[in-house]
């Protein structure tokens, strides 16, 4: 029997332009977001999804497999995050007049993050992750010497499903959208000027 042919074999190579926006509302009526702002220069992004599978037995045999998907953990290695952006995403105090970031109590807020990744053939994938929270970032500081060593920060983003159900996703909730720009050549500036969802992505007119 001949093997089915793949349309193409690809790998990911590259990531850029990390942005985010505060999630303001998420309910049966819809989702709304605040202004999109740049977070930091991005060096690496890794995502893992919490999943589980369990067989249910009937008549002494595994008859049904139940699958479930949980949260996403997105680990971002970035340049040093500016205090203003850091205060927003972690829910901590930044006093711009004093140039002072205060580490302390947090207010819990949800954010969407957007970024561009790329295939080895140059095809870019535009991504919006729709709802999640940020951890306190890790940082590493050491004495300055004659070398060129420097360090940025690592921060985790925990992504979850929206409460809102999208008509563009068969009336289901969503965690993220990924748009293949070879198939749908959407305008990048418009795509990242506001948060995109399964209901807002369109196909350009010929």
Backbone as a chain_set.jsonl record, in Angstrom:
{"seq": "XXXXXXXXXXXXXXXXXXXXXXXXXXXXXXXXXXXXXXXXXXXXXXXXXXXXXXXXXXXXXXXXXXXXXXXXXXXXXXXXXXXXXXXXXXXXXXXXXXXXXXXXXXXXXXXXXXXXXXXXXXXXXXXXXXXXXXXXXXXXXXXXXXXXXXXXXXXXXXXXXXXXXXXXXXXXXXXXXXXXXXXXXXXXXXXXXXXXXXXXXXXXXX", "coords": {"N": [[0.852, -1.205, 0.0], [0.717, 2.187, -0.94], [2.347, 4.962, 0.629], [0.62, 7.776, 2.001], [1.102, 10.999, 0.598], [2.818, 13.802, 1.944], [1.923, 17.243, 1.871], [3.974, 19.083, 2.192], [7.165, 19.182, 3.848], [8.16, 20.761, 6.713], [9.975, 22.971, 8.937], [10.214, 25.004, 11.883], [11.729, 28.217, 12.012], [12.811, 30.896, 13.435], [11.547, 33.798, 15.157], [9.742, 36.717, 15.999], [8.939, 40.142, 16.942], [7.284, 40.5, 19.43], [4.289, 41.208, 20.983], [1.683, 42.549, 23.128], [-1.599, 42.749, 24.694], [-4.015, 43.979, 26.963], [-6.632, 41.925, 28.18], [-9.858, 42.94, 28.342], [-12.663, 42.393, 28.547], [-14.446, 39.32, 28.684], [-16.853, 37.348, 27.843], [-20.156, 35.956, 27.285], [-21.083, 37.714, 25.411], [-18.915, 38.656, 23.982], [-15.381, 39.353, 23.299], [-13.078, 41.821, 24.41], [-10.295, 44.021, 24.01], [-7.464, 45.898, 25.256], [-5.14, 48.49, 24.277], [-2.629, 47.568, 21.942], [0.737, 46.815, 22.693], [4.337, 46.867, 22.43], [6.363, 44.318, 23.861], [9.018, 43.181, 24.439], [12.276, 42.557, 23.003], [12.49, 39.456, 21.346], [14.022, 36.317, 21.811], [13.635, 33.573, 21.963], [10.927, 31.236, 21.97], [8.977, 28.911, 23.591], [6.44, 26.456, 23.651], [4.319, 24.452, 25.599], [1.666, 22.121, 25.996], [-0.732, 21.16, 28.301], [-1.932, 17.974, 28.459], [-4.092, 15.101, 28.565], [-4.87, 11.62, 28.439], [-7.148, 8.98, 28.759], [-8.127, 5.651, 29.103], [-11.334, 4.146, 29.13], [-12.897, 1.37, 30.522], [-14.969, -1.275, 29.364], [-16.791, -4.252, 29.582], [-14.474, -5.583, 30.22], [-12.505, -4.639, 28.486], [-10.514, -2.008, 26.991], [-12.565, 0.362, 25.885], [-13.224, 2.998, 25.209], [-11.487, 6.011, 24.654], [-10.744, 8.844, 26.438], [-9.936, 12.106, 25.783], [-8.316, 15.082, 26.843], [-7.561, 18.578, 26.931], [-5.467, 20.967, 28.454], [-4.067, 23.808, 30.06], [-1.826, 26.081, 28.349], [1.682, 26.431, 28.501], [3.812, 28.937, 27.938], [7.05, 29.677, 27.374], [9.108, 32.378, 27.378], [12.008, 33.738, 26.163], [13.646, 36.682, 26.423], [14.72, 40.092, 25.704], [15.733, 42.495, 28.235], [12.879, 43.425, 29.974], [11.117, 46.412, 29.619], [10.417, 48.649, 32.37], [7.853, 49.871, 32.417], [6.217, 48.239, 30.755], [6.589, 45.866, 32.126], [5.397, 46.403, 34.59], [2.706, 46.574, 33.784], [2.082, 43.924, 32.775], [2.575, 42.252, 34.924], [1.001, 43.248, 36.899], [1.956, 45.031, 38.813], [3.372, 47.931, 40.472], [4.393, 50.74, 38.612], [6.027, 53.742, 38.635], [6.201, 56.259, 36.547], [7.169, 58.892, 36.635], [9.067, 58.832, 38.634], [10.649, 56.892, 37.652], [10.482, 54.361, 38.755], [10.095, 51.038, 39.562], [8.094, 48.961, 41.458], [8.42, 46.118, 43.281], [6.08, 43.919, 44.498], [2.846, 43.461, 45.915], [0.446, 41.985, 43.7], [-1.935, 42.699, 41.099], [-4.274, 40.701, 39.496], [-4.329, 40.239, 36.082], [-5.476, 39.541, 32.772], [-3.905, 38.819, 29.649], [-3.465, 39.1, 26.082], [-1.147, 37.728, 23.746], [0.889, 38.423, 20.922], [2.769, 37.366, 18.046], [5.269, 36.744, 15.496], [6.161, 33.906, 13.744], [8.264, 31.714, 11.753], [8.571, 29.576, 8.902], [11.061, 27.312, 7.472], [11.087, 27.743, 4.748], [10.536, 30.37, 4.499], [7.89, 31.127, 4.826], [5.661, 32.952, 6.765], [4.085, 32.746, 9.949], [1.411, 34.121, 11.534], [0.555, 34.845, 14.823], [-1.803, 34.945, 17.451], [-2.25, 34.615, 20.839], [-4.879, 34.219, 23.003], [-5.71, 34.577, 25.696], [-4.325, 34.858, 28.847], [-1.98, 34.717, 31.639], [0.9, 36.357, 33.047], [3.981, 35.288, 34.529], [6.204, 36.258, 37.245], [9.149, 37.53, 35.945], [12.226, 35.714, 35.431], [15.577, 36.671, 36.122], [19.072, 37.287, 35.551], [22.0, 38.34, 36.983], [25.347, 39.4, 36.858], [28.786, 40.142, 37.694], [30.428, 42.714, 35.836], [32.802, 42.223, 33.286], [35.712, 41.983, 31.134], [34.666, 40.711, 28.998], [31.917, 39.928, 26.705], [29.576, 39.162, 27.814], [26.117, 39.253, 28.551], [22.744, 39.509, 29.728], [19.278, 38.713, 29.243], [15.854, 38.345, 30.035], [13.713, 35.753, 31.313], [10.408, 34.734, 30.963], [7.251, 33.378, 31.897], [4.221, 32.583, 30.267], [0.985, 31.752, 30.911], [-1.424, 30.229, 29.169], [-4.94, 30.09, 28.588], [-8.28, 28.917, 27.731], [-10.669, 31.124, 26.229], [-13.691, 32.433, 27.695], [-15.674, 33.209, 26.02], [-17.472, 32.055, 23.158], [-16.715, 31.447, 19.816], [-18.088, 32.2, 16.659], [-16.582, 31.741, 14.418], [-15.146, 29.571, 15.177], [-16.759, 27.35, 15.203], [-18.663, 27.845, 17.201], [-17.266, 27.464, 19.602], [-14.979, 27.791, 22.405], [-11.687, 29.4, 22.477], [-8.083, 29.243, 22.437], [-5.932, 30.226, 20.958], [-4.934, 31.657, 17.782], [-3.509, 30.78, 14.621], [-2.187, 31.933, 11.726], [-1.484, 31.041, 8.496], [0.454, 32.689, 6.316], [1.046, 32.171, 3.701], [-1.162, 30.931, 2.693], [-3.199, 32.678, 3.441], [-2.7, 35.818, 2.828], [-2.59, 38.026, 4.893], [-2.591, 41.477, 6.006], [0.156, 42.585, 7.754], [0.55, 44.828, 9.494], [-2.075, 45.606, 10.079], [-3.006, 43.255, 11.203], [-1.655, 43.039, 13.629], [-2.24, 45.4, 14.891], [-4.492, 45.404, 16.391], [-5.942, 42.937, 18.602], [-6.469, 39.82, 17.127], [-9.071, 37.432, 16.455], [-10.82, 34.227, 16.09], [-13.095, 35.214, 14.871], [-12.475, 37.606, 13.639], [-10.49, 37.464, 11.719], [-9.918, 37.837, 8.306], [-10.126, 37.179, 4.724], [-8.106, 38.625, 2.297], [-9.347, 40.657, -0.421], [-9.246, 39.553, -3.837]], "CA": [[0.0, 0.0, 0.0], [1.573, 3.372, -0.982], [2.192, 5.93, 1.714], [0.043, 9.062, 1.597], [2.133, 12.028, 0.451], [2.66, 15.072, 2.641], [1.981, 18.408, 0.994], [5.33, 19.586, 2.333], [7.798, 18.959, 5.139], [8.652, 22.063, 7.143], [10.4, 23.194, 10.309], [10.146, 26.407, 12.278], [13.026, 28.873, 12.161], [12.67, 32.333, 13.61], [10.426, 34.383, 15.878], [9.997, 38.151, 16.121], [7.866, 41.122, 17.174], [6.395, 40.104, 20.525], [3.417, 42.282, 21.455], [0.588, 42.067, 23.967], [-2.706, 43.666, 24.958], [-4.817, 43.529, 28.098], [-7.989, 41.436, 27.958], [-10.741, 43.769, 29.156], [-13.885, 41.649, 28.819], [-14.533, 37.983, 28.098], [-18.119, 36.791, 28.285], [-20.969, 35.418, 26.193], [-21.302, 38.761, 24.416], [-17.735, 38.845, 23.157], [-14.119, 39.671, 23.956], [-12.52, 43.124, 24.058], [-8.901, 44.149, 24.43], [-6.888, 47.22, 25.302], [-4.187, 48.872, 23.235], [-1.494, 46.676, 21.715], [2.04, 47.448, 22.925], [5.495, 45.977, 22.314], [6.797, 43.845, 25.175], [10.483, 43.131, 24.505], [12.87, 41.777, 21.931], [12.314, 38.042, 21.656], [15.076, 35.428, 21.333], [13.143, 32.197, 21.865], [9.6, 30.993, 22.531], [8.641, 27.493, 23.667], [5.087, 26.225, 24.16], [3.88, 23.097, 25.924], [0.245, 22.064, 26.318], [-1.102, 20.122, 29.265], [-2.918, 17.065, 27.88], [-4.239, 13.801, 29.224], [-5.693, 10.613, 27.761], [-7.469, 7.892, 29.682], [-9.014, 4.63, 28.55], [-12.432, 3.661, 29.972], [-13.072, -0.054, 30.243], [-16.284, -1.905, 29.368], [-16.671, -5.672, 29.255], [-13.089, -5.98, 30.447], [-11.591, -4.162, 27.447], [-10.533, -0.55, 26.847], [-13.517, 0.608, 24.801], [-13.29, 4.424, 24.876], [-10.389, 6.85, 25.123], [-11.148, 10.213, 26.697], [-8.824, 13.049, 25.662], [-8.582, 16.44, 27.314], [-6.456, 19.529, 26.811], [-5.486, 21.971, 29.512], [-3.406, 25.095, 29.869], [-0.567, 26.205, 27.615], [2.775, 27.134, 29.158], [4.669, 29.553, 26.923], [8.266, 30.203, 27.985], [9.642, 33.419, 26.498], [13.33, 34.282, 26.456], [13.544, 38.006, 25.812], [15.587, 41.139, 26.234], [15.227, 43.052, 29.49], [11.55, 43.998, 29.76], [11.026, 47.765, 30.191], [9.632, 48.703, 33.609], [6.457, 50.209, 32.158], [5.541, 47.034, 30.278], [6.648, 44.865, 33.187], [4.365, 46.735, 35.568], [1.401, 46.21, 33.236], [1.813, 42.488, 32.616], [2.644, 41.557, 36.207], [0.065, 43.851, 37.846], [2.69, 45.69, 39.877], [3.418, 49.392, 40.366], [5.495, 51.473, 37.989], [5.876, 55.193, 38.714], [6.99, 56.761, 35.433], [7.834, 60.138, 37.013], [10.226, 58.483, 39.451], [11.408, 55.809, 37.033], [10.561, 53.381, 39.821], [9.278, 49.83, 39.517], [7.964, 48.451, 42.825], [8.091, 44.698, 43.383], [5.234, 43.738, 45.673], [1.562, 42.824, 45.667], [0.05, 41.991, 42.3], [-3.334, 42.576, 40.702], [-4.291, 39.683, 38.449], [-4.917, 40.664, 34.822], [-5.239, 38.644, 31.642], [-3.361, 39.463, 28.458], [-3.221, 38.374, 24.837], [0.174, 37.997, 23.179], [1.009, 38.192, 19.493], [4.14, 37.284, 17.548], [5.435, 36.172, 14.162], [7.166, 32.861, 13.596], [8.544, 31.517, 10.341], [9.02, 28.283, 8.415], [12.363, 27.393, 6.819], [10.934, 28.235, 3.372], [10.235, 31.796, 4.563], [6.484, 31.383, 5.118], [5.468, 33.449, 8.119], [2.869, 32.387, 10.67], [0.999, 35.177, 12.456], [-0.041, 34.185, 15.99], [-2.341, 35.626, 18.628], [-2.727, 33.795, 21.945], [-5.981, 35.119, 23.32], [-5.991, 34.832, 27.122], [-3.356, 34.23, 29.74], [-1.33, 35.558, 32.648], [2.362, 36.306, 33.067], [4.679, 35.076, 35.786], [7.278, 37.206, 37.523], [10.251, 37.038, 35.115], [13.534, 35.399, 35.989], [16.676, 37.467, 35.587], [20.382, 36.838, 36.0], [22.926, 39.474, 36.993], [26.679, 39.055, 37.342], [29.726, 41.25, 37.588], [30.897, 43.086, 34.509], [34.223, 41.973, 33.057], [36.16, 42.436, 29.825], [33.967, 39.945, 27.969], [30.695, 40.495, 26.112], [28.412, 38.506, 28.409], [24.99, 40.054, 29.028], [21.602, 38.608, 29.847], [17.938, 39.271, 29.216], [14.971, 37.779, 31.042], [12.827, 34.658, 30.929], [9.099, 34.915, 31.591], [6.269, 32.378, 31.479], [2.849, 33.008, 29.995], [0.079, 30.614, 31.038], [-2.579, 30.495, 28.323], [-6.147, 29.299, 28.814], [-9.367, 29.198, 26.795], [-11.615, 32.202, 26.509], [-15.055, 32.052, 28.048], [-16.503, 33.488, 24.843], [-17.489, 31.063, 22.086], [-16.602, 32.169, 18.553], [-18.756, 31.596, 15.506], [-15.521, 31.298, 13.523], [-14.591, 28.317, 15.705], [-17.899, 26.435, 15.375], [-19.282, 28.169, 18.494], [-16.449, 26.925, 20.69], [-13.987, 28.716, 22.946], [-10.407, 29.32, 21.776], [-6.881, 29.688, 23.139], [-5.006, 30.938, 20.077], [-5.085, 31.492, 16.339], [-2.267, 30.753, 13.859], [-2.562, 32.177, 10.338], [-0.454, 30.762, 7.501], [0.366, 33.814, 5.387], [1.117, 31.682, 2.32], [-2.549, 30.633, 2.331], [-3.99, 33.896, 3.646], [-1.708, 36.904, 2.947], [-3.167, 39.151, 5.629], [-1.71, 42.616, 6.206], [0.781, 42.441, 9.071], [0.315, 45.987, 10.356], [-3.461, 45.551, 10.546], [-3.189, 42.053, 12.009], [-1.116, 43.238, 14.975], [-2.645, 46.681, 15.472], [-5.472, 44.987, 17.394], [-5.939, 41.486, 18.798], [-7.321, 39.09, 16.191], [-9.738, 36.25, 16.982], [-11.416, 33.451, 14.989], [-14.193, 35.948, 14.224], [-12.04, 38.856, 13.0], [-9.568, 37.217, 10.606], [-10.592, 37.826, 7.002], [-9.293, 36.884, 3.562], [-8.067, 39.821, 1.442], [-9.984, 40.561, -1.73], [-8.271, 39.328, -4.912]], "C": [[0.883, 1.249, 0.0], [1.292, 4.307, 0.185], [1.503, 7.191, 1.199], [1.129, 10.13, 1.583], [1.797, 13.247, 1.297], [2.701, 16.205, 1.627], [3.379, 19.018, 1.011], [5.844, 19.237, 3.721], [8.489, 20.255, 5.536], [9.192, 21.98, 8.567], [10.274, 24.691, 10.601], [11.555, 26.963, 12.447], [12.806, 30.372, 12.228], [11.425, 32.724, 14.391], [10.75, 35.857, 16.1], [8.733, 38.893, 16.57], [6.824, 40.651, 18.2], [5.615, 41.312, 21.027], [2.36, 41.694, 22.382], [-0.441, 43.163, 24.183], [-3.538, 43.097, 26.095], [-6.197, 43.056, 27.639], [-8.926, 42.183, 28.907], [-12.035, 43.056, 29.522], [-13.839, 40.312, 28.084], [-15.797, 37.332, 28.638], [-18.914, 36.305, 27.072], [-21.19, 36.433, 25.087], [-20.11, 38.956, 23.496], [-16.482, 39.043, 23.986], [-13.676, 41.058, 23.495], [-11.137, 43.232, 24.681], [-8.502, 45.614, 24.472], [-5.904, 47.434, 24.167], [-3.032, 47.875, 23.152], [-0.193, 47.444, 21.964], [3.15, 46.4, 22.815], [5.955, 45.582, 23.709], [8.313, 43.89, 25.307], [10.983, 42.454, 23.243], [12.84, 40.305, 22.295], [13.417, 37.208, 21.017], [14.56, 34.015, 21.113], [11.77, 32.1, 22.516], [9.318, 29.498, 22.462], [7.251, 27.338, 24.265], [4.878, 24.753, 24.444], [2.424, 23.157, 26.34], [-0.024, 20.89, 27.236], [-2.212, 19.261, 28.662], [-2.995, 15.785, 28.703], [-5.15, 12.906, 28.392], [-5.918, 9.459, 28.721], [-8.451, 6.937, 29.029], [-10.079, 4.246, 29.577], [-12.778, 2.24, 29.538], [-14.543, -0.468, 30.331], [-16.117, -3.339, 28.889], [-15.218, -6.125, 29.256], [-12.113, -5.573, 29.337], [-11.627, -2.641, 27.414], [-11.37, -0.168, 25.634], [-13.539, 2.058, 24.325], [-12.054, 5.121, 25.424], [-10.898, 8.283, 25.241], [-9.909, 11.1, 26.662], [-9.241, 14.407, 26.201], [-7.341, 17.292, 27.154], [-6.588, 20.614, 27.854], [-4.756, 23.232, 29.121], [-2.193, 24.967, 28.952], [0.443, 26.902, 28.516], [3.721, 27.623, 28.077], [5.851, 30.184, 27.647], [8.949, 31.132, 26.992], [11.001, 33.865, 27.01], [13.447, 35.597, 25.691], [14.643, 38.917, 26.32], [14.996, 41.643, 27.544], [13.912, 43.79, 29.225], [11.491, 45.391, 30.384], [10.082, 47.802, 31.391], [8.159, 48.991, 33.36], [5.658, 49.001, 31.717], [5.505, 45.971, 31.361], [5.593, 45.131, 34.252], [2.984, 46.347, 35.084], [1.151, 44.715, 33.318], [1.861, 41.724, 33.93], [1.697, 42.152, 37.244], [0.749, 44.475, 39.035], [2.841, 47.185, 39.548], [4.645, 49.868, 39.615], [5.162, 52.953, 38.024], [6.787, 55.799, 37.656], [7.755, 58.028, 35.81], [9.103, 59.867, 37.812], [11.122, 57.441, 38.777], [11.528, 54.609, 37.953], [9.568, 52.24, 39.615], [9.277, 49.201, 40.908], [7.568, 46.978, 42.767], [7.278, 44.483, 44.652], [3.952, 43.023, 45.318], [1.147, 42.996, 44.211], [-1.473, 42.051, 42.163], [-3.369, 41.661, 39.485], [-5.031, 40.199, 37.22], [-4.573, 39.655, 33.747], [-4.775, 39.457, 30.435], [-3.401, 38.514, 27.274], [-1.802, 38.69, 24.395], [0.156, 37.648, 21.693], [2.462, 38.14, 19.09], [4.127, 36.655, 16.166], [6.499, 35.089, 14.229], [7.262, 32.509, 12.117], [8.968, 30.085, 10.071], [10.359, 28.443, 7.69], [12.255, 27.857, 5.37], [10.588, 29.723, 3.33], [8.789, 32.125, 4.841], [6.323, 31.822, 6.569], [4.103, 33.039, 8.662], [2.583, 33.5, 11.668], [0.182, 34.55, 13.583], [-0.601, 35.217, 16.959], [-2.774, 34.556, 19.624], [-3.67, 34.686, 22.755], [-6.19, 35.444, 24.799], [-4.966, 34.11, 27.976], [-2.797, 35.226, 30.738], [0.178, 35.34, 32.59], [2.867, 36.009, 34.475], [5.575, 36.275, 36.083], [8.501, 36.702, 36.751], [11.492, 36.697, 35.922], [14.573, 36.323, 35.362], [17.974, 37.021, 36.236], [21.349, 38.01, 35.886], [24.28, 38.993, 37.52], [27.634, 40.211, 37.069], [30.181, 41.481, 36.151], [32.395, 42.816, 34.395], [34.585, 42.445, 31.654], [35.491, 41.693, 28.672], [32.719, 40.657, 27.465], [29.436, 39.871, 26.698], [27.381, 39.539, 28.857], [23.796, 39.112, 29.065], [20.3, 39.384, 29.772], [17.115, 38.676, 30.345], [14.153, 36.644, 30.441], [11.517, 34.81, 31.694], [8.145, 33.861, 31.048], [4.888, 33.013, 31.329], [1.978, 31.756, 30.047], [-1.207, 30.926, 30.293], [-3.736, 29.552, 28.601], [-7.191, 29.666, 27.76], [-10.16, 30.431, 27.213], [-12.916, 31.615, 27.038], [-15.966, 32.205, 26.835], [-16.366, 32.37, 23.811], [-17.604, 31.796, 20.749], [-17.338, 31.443, 17.433], [-17.726, 31.076, 14.509], [-14.804, 30.058, 13.996], [-15.719, 27.348, 16.034], [-18.55, 26.592, 16.743], [-18.588, 27.471, 19.658], [-15.51, 28.017, 21.198], [-12.669, 28.533, 22.195], [-9.281, 29.778, 22.689], [-5.983, 30.546, 22.261], [-5.434, 30.758, 18.631], [-3.707, 31.556, 15.693], [-2.648, 30.883, 12.387], [-1.351, 31.961, 9.431], [-0.552, 31.823, 6.407], [0.583, 33.395, 3.934], [-0.29, 31.4, 1.807], [-3.395, 31.898, 2.388], [-3.031, 35.067, 3.875], [-2.281, 38.154, 3.615], [-2.121, 40.252, 5.81], [-1.165, 42.601, 7.631], [0.462, 43.609, 10.001], [-1.105, 45.991, 10.905], [-3.673, 44.374, 11.495], [-2.729, 42.266, 13.45], [-1.433, 44.61, 15.572], [-3.726, 46.471, 16.531], [-5.404, 43.469, 17.518], [-6.931, 40.848, 17.83], [-7.861, 37.817, 16.838], [-10.268, 35.415, 15.817], [-12.516, 34.19, 14.255], [-13.724, 37.193, 13.468], [-11.107, 38.639, 11.828], [-10.369, 37.098, 9.303], [-9.605, 37.443, 5.92], [-9.29, 38.107, 2.67], [-8.774, 39.583, 0.107], [-8.923, 40.345, -2.797], [-7.876, 40.646, -5.574]], "O": [[1.739, 1.368, 0.876], [0.162, 4.425, 0.659], [1.773, 7.628, 0.08], [1.985, 10.156, 2.468], [0.644, 13.674, 1.362], [3.431, 16.134, 0.639], [3.902, 19.42, -0.028], [5.066, 19.022, 4.65], [9.306, 20.785, 4.783], [8.899, 21.038, 9.303], [10.235, 25.521, 9.692], [12.452, 26.286, 12.95], [12.636, 31.034, 11.204], [10.386, 32.071, 14.3], [11.901, 36.208, 16.36], [7.63, 38.347, 16.575], [5.656, 40.437, 17.877], [6.199, 42.312, 21.442], [2.165, 40.479, 22.416], [-0.2, 44.336, 23.899], [-3.743, 41.887, 26.184], [-6.845, 43.703, 26.816], [-8.801, 42.073, 30.126], [-12.463, 43.103, 30.675], [-13.263, 40.199, 27.001], [-15.811, 36.824, 29.76], [-18.388, 36.255, 25.96], [-21.456, 36.057, 23.945], [-20.274, 39.376, 22.351], [-16.504, 38.921, 25.211], [-13.872, 41.428, 22.338], [-10.844, 42.634, 25.716], [-9.112, 46.461, 23.819], [-5.847, 46.653, 23.218], [-2.528, 47.404, 24.171], [-0.036, 48.577, 21.508], [2.937, 45.215, 23.07], [5.943, 46.399, 24.63], [8.837, 44.565, 26.192], [10.207, 41.851, 22.502], [13.133, 39.942, 23.434], [13.717, 37.365, 19.834], [14.994, 33.331, 20.185], [11.485, 32.793, 23.492], [9.409, 28.892, 21.394], [6.912, 27.991, 25.251], [5.22, 23.902, 23.624], [1.99, 24.126, 26.965], [0.405, 19.767, 26.974], [-3.304, 19.757, 28.386], [-2.069, 15.445, 29.44], [-6.077, 13.376, 27.732], [-4.998, 9.016, 29.408], [-9.47, 7.35, 28.476], [-9.771, 4.044, 30.752], [-12.931, 1.952, 28.351], [-15.263, -0.066, 31.245], [-15.401, -3.61, 27.925], [-14.79, -6.925, 28.425], [-11.009, -6.111, 29.261], [-12.641, -2.038, 27.764], [-10.942, -0.348, 24.494], [-13.841, 2.321, 23.161], [-11.627, 4.842, 26.545], [-11.411, 8.859, 24.281], [-8.954, 10.883, 27.409], [-10.385, 14.828, 26.032], [-6.216, 16.799, 27.231], [-7.68, 21.121, 28.108], [-4.826, 23.67, 27.973], [-1.615, 23.89, 28.802], [0.1, 27.856, 29.215], [4.355, 26.827, 27.384], [5.68, 31.112, 28.437], [9.322, 30.715, 25.896], [11.131, 34.314, 28.149], [13.359, 35.621, 24.463], [15.392, 38.573, 27.234], [13.888, 41.261, 27.919], [13.843, 44.667, 28.363], [11.788, 45.538, 31.57], [9.082, 47.085, 31.431], [7.299, 48.414, 34.025], [4.565, 48.75, 32.223], [4.513, 45.256, 31.504], [4.968, 44.2, 34.759], [2.17, 45.849, 35.861], [0.137, 44.278, 33.862], [1.254, 40.659, 34.046], [1.593, 41.628, 38.353], [0.211, 44.465, 40.143], [2.472, 47.627, 38.461], [5.773, 49.477, 39.914], [4.13, 53.373, 37.5], [8.003, 55.851, 37.837], [8.881, 58.221, 35.351], [10.094, 60.585, 37.682], [12.213, 57.142, 39.263], [12.544, 53.914, 37.945], [8.361, 52.457, 39.508], [10.339, 48.937, 41.473], [6.5, 46.638, 42.259], [7.724, 44.821, 45.749], [3.957, 42.089, 44.517], [1.45, 44.006, 43.575], [-2.204, 41.524, 43.002], [-2.583, 41.828, 38.553], [-6.208, 40.551, 37.296], [-3.531, 39.0, 33.792], [-5.184, 40.599, 30.226], [-3.374, 37.294, 27.431], [-1.304, 39.789, 24.636], [-0.507, 36.701, 21.27], [3.305, 38.788, 19.71], [3.118, 36.107, 15.721], [7.607, 35.324, 14.712], [6.438, 32.951, 11.317], [9.636, 29.456, 10.891], [10.752, 29.555, 7.336], [13.247, 28.324, 4.81], [10.37, 30.279, 2.253], [8.465, 33.29, 5.072], [6.79, 31.149, 7.487], [3.11, 32.992, 7.937], [3.403, 33.791, 12.539], [-0.77, 33.811, 13.33], [0.037, 36.228, 17.251], [-3.577, 33.684, 19.289], [-3.293, 35.79, 23.147], [-6.782, 36.473, 25.126], [-4.766, 32.903, 27.844], [-3.1, 36.418, 30.689], [0.663, 34.297, 32.152], [2.27, 36.417, 35.471], [5.689, 37.193, 35.271], [8.859, 35.533, 36.897], [11.771, 37.307, 36.955], [14.449, 36.708, 34.199], [17.977, 36.45, 37.327], [21.496, 38.601, 34.816], [24.344, 38.265, 38.511], [27.323, 41.133, 36.314], [30.298, 40.543, 35.363], [33.162, 43.143, 35.3], [33.846, 43.223, 31.05], [35.723, 42.011, 27.505], [32.494, 41.832, 27.757], [28.348, 40.031, 26.145], [27.721, 40.559, 29.458], [23.845, 38.027, 28.487], [20.22, 40.544, 30.176], [17.598, 38.519, 31.466], [13.932, 36.583, 29.232], [11.512, 34.989, 32.912], [8.221, 33.492, 29.876], [4.457, 33.841, 32.131], [2.214, 30.805, 29.303], [-1.99, 31.775, 30.718], [-3.536, 28.358, 28.822], [-7.005, 30.611, 26.993], [-10.295, 30.732, 28.399], [-13.198, 30.432, 26.844], [-16.906, 31.433, 26.647], [-15.285, 31.813, 23.618], [-18.471, 32.651, 20.569], [-17.221, 30.227, 17.282], [-17.969, 30.08, 13.829], [-13.937, 29.54, 13.293], [-15.65, 26.614, 17.02], [-18.941, 25.608, 17.371], [-19.233, 26.958, 20.573], [-15.276, 29.022, 20.527], [-12.541, 27.625, 21.375], [-9.484, 30.588, 23.593], [-5.346, 31.482, 22.744], [-6.185, 29.843, 18.293], [-2.835, 32.293, 16.154], [-3.36, 30.03, 11.857], [-0.324, 32.621, 9.584], [-1.527, 31.855, 5.656], [0.329, 34.185, 3.025], [-0.579, 31.606, 0.628], [-4.204, 32.158, 1.497], [-2.593, 35.286, 5.004], [-2.434, 39.199, 2.983], [-0.918, 39.991, 5.772], [-1.929, 42.604, 8.596], [0.139, 43.399, 11.171], [-1.32, 46.339, 12.066], [-4.421, 44.477, 12.468], [-3.336, 41.74, 14.383], [-0.939, 44.941, 16.649], [-3.857, 47.27, 17.458], [-4.868, 42.794, 16.638], [-8.08, 41.277, 17.725], [-7.192, 37.2, 17.667], [-10.178, 35.845, 14.667], [-12.844, 33.834, 13.123], [-14.509, 37.781, 12.724], [-10.939, 39.543, 11.009], [-11.354, 36.364, 9.219], [-8.398, 37.387, 6.156], [-10.359, 38.598, 2.308], [-8.796, 38.469, -0.418], [-7.821, 40.884, -2.692], [-7.065, 40.653, -6.5]]}, "num_chains": 1, "name": "protein.A"}
